């Protein structure tokens, strides 16, 4: 048994396990991620991801940083407050069928926009909840996969791209790393039945959706996504699992899952799965 520890979301552990299987080191792998952020102060703790010399000593919290990015997107015309509210409405409606979702229900855009600001221009509904949870996935190659499941979800492409952590050297109104990862992973937009996105804020979810180039035919976040439940260290792996589950059931033939880490979508992972 080869054991490895990855100090990021479980999606990156899956990436590492997938590479080892591709290289012939193993035929099967157990991948898991778990977190209990309710024990601490996640928005403040996430400041440790920032540049240790210029930004981290200021101790900006993660929601305030996301608020700066959202304000940039609004002022530059990249998106609107109505777009952000619509993402909340969609994800919470989809989450009604997810027994693991933390936040779910029927809402309207007007109800979301009537909420007071948490960190201007973000409302509480624009932010993923603090969630405790865990996720696990079993990977298997070739014939082993066929023995374990009648309809496996095959990983057809997997890519991780990282951008600079310094905010002043990249466009915060666009996720270029997701665009590149999607291209390298082989995302075919007109063939995607489902997409699971792990962005923890509404404006980031919209940026990821656009970076992937999703069409109107693709059902986005049928599980509710990170806005319905955001277990740190497991939310990205959960997106891959939710996408795979829909392929196992026959609900989808091809899907894409997304995971992110770091401030303002610094690191992004894209995984393409197929059922044939």
ZAMARGU-4260 file (C-alpha; in steps of 0.2 Angstrom, whole numbers, plus 5000, padded with zeros to 4 digits):
<rodrens>
0) 5000/5000/5000 | 5007/5017/4995 | 5001/5031/5006 | 5002/5049/5002 | 4996/5066/5010
5) 4990/5081/5000 | 4988/5097/5009 | 4975/5104/4998 | 4957/5099/4993 | 4954/5081/4991
10) 4952/5084/4972 | 4971/5086/4971 | 4973/5070/4980 | 4963/5062/4967 | 4974/5070/4954
15) 4989/5063/4962 | 4981/5045/4963 | 4976/5046/4945 | 4993/5050/4939 | 5000/5035/4949
20) 4988/5024/4941 | 4992/5031/4924 | 5010/5027/4927 | 5006/5009/4932 | 5010/5010/4951
25) 4993/5005/4956 | 4976/4998/4949 | 4965/5005/4963 | 4966/5020/4975 | 4955/5026/4989
30) 4955/5045/4989 | 4947/5055/5003 | 4946/5073/5010 | 4938/5079/5026 | 4937/5095/5036
35) 4929/5103/5052 | 4931/5121/5049 | 4917/5125/5062 | 4931/5122/5075 | 4940/5138/5070
40) 4938/5155/5060 | 4940/5149/5042 | 4938/5167/5034 | 4953/5173/5044 | 4963/5157/5043
45) 4962/5157/5024 | 4973/5173/5025 | 4988/5161/5027 | 4987/5157/5009 | 4992/5174/5004
50) 5009/5181/5000 | 5018/5180/5017 | 5027/5197/5015 | 5015/5209/5008 | 4997/5203/5011
55) 4996/5190/5025 | 5003/5202/5038 | 4987/5213/5035 | 4976/5198/5039 | 4962/5201/5027
60) 4948/5189/5029 | 4943/5178/5014 | 4926/5185/5012 | 4933/5203/5011 | 4945/5198/4998
65) 4931/5190/4988 | 4921/5206/4990 | 4935/5216/4982 | 4935/5204/4967 | 4916/5204/4966
70) 4916/5223/4967 | 4929/5223/4952 | 4918/5212/4942 | 4902/5223/4945 | 4911/5239/4942
75) 4919/5233/4926 | 4903/5226/4919 | 4908/5207/4919 | 4893/5203/4929 | 4878/5210/4938
80) 4870/5208/4956 | 4856/5200/4947 | 4867/5187/4940 | 4874/5183/4957 | 4857/5181/4965
85) 4851/5170/4951 | 4866/5158/4954 | 4860/5157/4972 | 4842/5153/4967 | 4847/5140/4955
90) 4859/5131/4967 | 4848/5131/4982 | 4833/5125/4971 | 4844/5110/4964 | 4850/5106/4982
95) 4832/5102/4987 | 4836/5084/4980 | 4853/5082/4989 | 4851/5075/5006 | 4869/5080/5010
100) 4866/5099/5006 | 4867/5111/5021 | 4857/5126/5013 | 4842/5123/5001 | 4825/5129/4996
105) 4815/5140/4985 | 4820/5158/4983 | 4818/5172/4971 | 4831/5184/4964 | 4821/5198/4973
110) 4822/5190/4990 | 4841/5188/4988 | 4844/5206/4983 | 4833/5212/4998 | 4846/5204/5010
115) 4858/5216/5019 | 4876/5216/5014 | 4888/5204/5024 | 4903/5212/5015 | 4898/5224/5002
120) 4894/5219/4988 | 4892/5201/4995 | 4877/5196/5004 | 4876/5181/5015 | 4868/5170/5002
125) 4883/5175/4990 | 4894/5165/5001 | 4896/5147/5004 | 4891/5141/5022 | 4904/5135/5034
130) 4902/5116/5033 | 4910/5101/5041 | 4911/5085/5031 | 4920/5072/5021 | 4921/5064/5004
135) 4928/5048/4997 | 4931/5041/4980 | 4938/5024/4974 | 4948/5025/4958 | 4950/5009/4948
140) 4959/5006/4931 | 4953/4996/4916 | 4945/4979/4919 | 4946/4982/4938 | 4934/4997/4936
145) 4922/4986/4925 | 4921/4973/4939 | 4917/4985/4952 | 4903/4995/4943 | 4892/4991/4928
150) 4893/5008/4922 | 4910/5016/4927 | 4913/5035/4926 | 4929/5036/4916 | 4941/5050/4918
155) 4944/5057/4901 | 4954/5072/4905 | 4961/5080/4921 | 4971/5096/4922 | 4977/5108/4936
160) 4983/5126/4932 | 4990/5139/4945 | 4990/5158/4943 | 5000/5170/4953 | 4994/5174/4971
165) 4997/5192/4969 | 4981/5200/4964 | 4989/5215/4955 | 4997/5204/4941 | 4981/5195/4935
170) 4964/5199/4929 | 4952/5196/4944 | 4937/5197/4932 | 4942/5181/4922 | 4949/5164/4927
175) 4962/5161/4914 | 4969/5145/4923 | 4951/5137/4922 | 4951/5141/4903 | 4968/5133/4901
180) 4964/5118/4912 | 4947/5116/4902 | 4956/5116/4886 | 4970/5104/4891 | 4957/5092/4900
185) 4947/5091/4883 | 4931/5100/4888 | 4919/5099/4874 | 4906/5111/4878 | 4892/5105/4867
190) 4893/5088/4874 | 4892/5091/4892 | 4877/5085/4901 | 4882/5091/4919 | 4894/5102/4927
195) 4898/5103/4946 | 4907/5119/4951 | 4916/5121/4968 | 4918/5140/4968 | 4913/5146/4986
200) 4906/5163/4980 | 4892/5167/4967 | 4903/5179/4957 | 4917/5166/4956 | 4904/5152/4951
205) 4899/5163/4936 | 4917/5166/4931 | 4921/5148/4932 | 4905/5144/4922 | 4910/5156/4908
210) 4928/5150/4909 | 4922/5132/4905 | 4911/5139/4891 | 4896/5130/4897 | 4881/5130/4885
215) 4863/5131/4890 | 4861/5112/4888 | 4873/5109/4903 | 4864/5107/4920 | 4875/5117/4932
220) 4877/5111/4950 | 4863/5098/4951 | 4869/5094/4969 | 4868/5113/4974 | 4887/5115/4973
225) 4898/5123/4986 | 4884/5136/4989 | 4874/5122/4997 | 4888/5114/5007 | 4906/5119/5008
230) 4917/5106/5018 | 4934/5113/5017 | 4947/5100/5010 | 4933/5090/5003 | 4921/5101/4992
235) 4931/5099/4976 | 4932/5080/4978 | 4913/5081/4981 | 4910/5089/4965 | 4919/5076/4956
240) 4909/5063/4965 | 4893/5071/4962 | 4897/5072/4943 | 4902/5053/4943 | 4886/5048/4952
245) 4876/5055/4938 | 4885/5046/4926 | 4884/5030/4936 | 4865/5032/4936 | 4863/5035/4918
250) 4857/5053/4921 | 4872/5060/4911 | 4884/5053/4898 | 4897/5066/4900 | 4901/5079/4913
255) 4914/5091/4920 | 4919/5094/4938 | 4929/5109/4945 | 4939/5112/4960 | 4948/5127/4966
260) 4960/5132/4980 | 4968/5149/4985 | 4962/5167/4985 | 4951/5173/4971 | 4952/5157/4961
265) 4971/5156/4961 | 4972/5137/4957 | 4959/5127/4947 | 4957/5109/4943 | 4946/5103/4929
270) 4940/5084/4927 | 4931/5078/4912 | 4921/5061/4915 | 4912/5050/4903 | 4901/5035/4905
275) 4906/5025/4889
</rodrens>
